[in-house]
Amino acid sequence: MSVHFEERSGVVPCKTPWGSWYQTMEEVFIEVHVPAGTSAKEVKCRLGSRDIELQVRGKEIFKGRLFDMTVSDEATWTLEDKCLIRIVLMKTNREAGNCWTSLLEGEYCANAWVQDQMQRKLTLERFQRENPGFDFSGAEISGNFAGGGPDFSSLQQ
């Protein structure tokens, strides 16, 4: 449902020493740069509902408790061109107000500007879902957008 919105509106990445992570209302995406020529046999990736671990060539890239719960059965990882690992985690709480402030508890935190931009993006994504006939991909948002923005569900139509 939100794929078309995401394709047009871009992403707000949080840079890390190993790559970056970003999010939508439904998913968290992790991109990890690995040495060229890395094979899938050299990758150990454990994706739990609350924990994650990634090792490449015996070296730990990250390990810890995720910021929030995910659906472990729907998590995937791929190795692209033998130099990039992409991990996709499905959030259990898929509301615009559920904007992760870090990938792991206390680690890989988004700075204040990135966090603000992530929340704005999730709020626009919510508006797109609630109003499928409109295109919010190029929209700017200001004012009350924290926590997913204002709730218009009680207004009469």
C-alpha positions in Angstrom: 0.0 0.0 0.0 2.7 2.5 0.9 5.2 1.3 -1.7 4.2 3.8 -4.3 4.4 6.7 -1.8 7.9 5.5 -0.8 9.2 5.2 -4.4 8.2 8.9 -5.1 9.1 10.5 -1.8 12.5 8.9 -1.1 13.9 7.9 2.3 15.4 9.5 5.3 18.5 7.4 6.2 20.3 7.3 9.5 24.0 6.9 8.7 26.1 4.5 10.7 29.7 3.3 10.6 28.7 0.2 8.7 26.0 1.7 6.4 22.6 3.1 7.2 19.0 2.3 8.3 15.7 3.9 7.5 12.0 3.2 8.1 8.5 3.4 6.9 5.3 3.0 8.9 5.5 -0.8 8.3 9.2 -1.7 7.9 12.7 -0.9 9.0 15.4 -1.3 6.3 19.1 -1.8 7.1 21.9 -1.5 4.5 25.3 -2.8 5.5 28.4 -2.3 3.3 30.6 -5.4 3.4 34.0 -6.2 1.7 33.7 -6.8 -2.0 33.5 -10.5 -2.9 31.7 -11.5 0.3 29.8 -14.7 -0.1 26.5 -15.7 1.6 28.4 -18.4 3.4 30.5 -15.7 5.2 27.4 -14.0 6.5 25.7 -15.0 9.8 22.5 -13.1 10.3 20.0 -13.8 13.2 16.7 -11.9 13.1 14.5 -12.3 16.1 11.4 -10.4 17.1 13.3 -8.2 19.5 17.0 -9.0 18.8 19.3 -8.9 15.9 22.9 -10.1 15.1 25.0 -9.7 12.0 28.5 -11.2 11.5 30.5 -11.0 8.3 33.6 -13.1 7.9 33.6 -13.9 11.6 33.5 -10.2 12.6 30.5 -8.8 14.5 28.9 -5.9 12.7 26.2 -5.3 15.2 24.3 -7.3 17.9 21.6 -6.2 20.3 18.1 -5.5 21.3 16.0 -3.8 18.6 14.3 -0.5 19.4 10.9 -2.1 19.2 9.2 -5.4 18.3 9.2 -6.9 14.8 7.6 -9.9 13.2 10.5 -12.3 13.1 8.8 -14.7 10.6 8.6 -11.8 8.0 12.2 -10.6 8.4 14.6 -11.2 5.5 18.2 -10.5 4.5 19.9 -10.5 1.1 23.4 -10.1 -0.1 23.5 -8.0 -3.3 26.5 -7.9 -5.7 28.7 -9.5 -3.0 29.1 -6.1 -1.3 25.8 -5.0 0.3 23.6 -6.7 2.8 20.0 -5.5 2.9 17.9 -6.5 5.9 14.1 -5.8 6.1 12.3 -6.0 9.4 8.5 -5.8 9.7 7.3 -3.6 12.6 4.6 -5.0 14.8 3.3 -1.5 15.6 2.6 0.0 12.2 1.3 3.5 13.2 2.8 6.8 12.1 3.5 7.6 15.7 5.8 4.6 16.0 8.9 6.3 14.7 12.0 4.5 15.8 14.6 6.8 17.3 17.4 4.2 17.1 18.0 0.9 15.4 19.1 -0.8 18.6 18.3 0.3 22.2 20.8 3.1 22.8 22.8 2.4 19.6 22.7 3.8 16.1 20.5 6.7 17.2 19.1 9.2 14.7 20.3 12.7 15.5 17.6 15.3 16.2 17.4 16.6 12.6 17.2 13.0 11.1 14.6 12.0 13.7 12.5 15.1 12.9 12.7 14.3 9.1 11.8 10.6 9.8 8.7 11.6 11.8 7.6 14.1 9.1 7.9 11.4 6.5 5.9 8.8 8.5 3.2 11.5 9.1 3.0 12.2 5.3 2.8 8.4 4.7 -0.1 8.2 7.1 -1.9 11.1 5.3 -1.3 9.2 2.0 -2.9 6.1 3.4 -5.9 8.0 4.8 -6.4 9.9 1.5 -5.5 7.5 -1.3 -6.7 9.9 -4.1 -4.1 12.5 -3.2 -0.4 12.6 -3.8 1.6 13.6 -0.7 5.0 12.4 -2.0 6.3 16.0 -2.6 4.5 17.6 0.3 6.1 19.5 3.2 4.7 19.3 6.7 5.0 21.7 9.5 3.3 22.2 12.9 1.9 19.3 14.9 3.4 16.2 13.3 5.1 14.5 16.3 3.5 11.2 17.3 2.1 10.7 13.8 0.4 14.1 13.4 -3.1 15.3 14.2 -5.9 12.8 14.4 -8.8 13.7 12.0 -10.7 10.4 12.4 -13.4 12.0 14.6 -14.3 14.7 12.0 -17.5 14.2 10.1 -17.1 13.6 6.4 
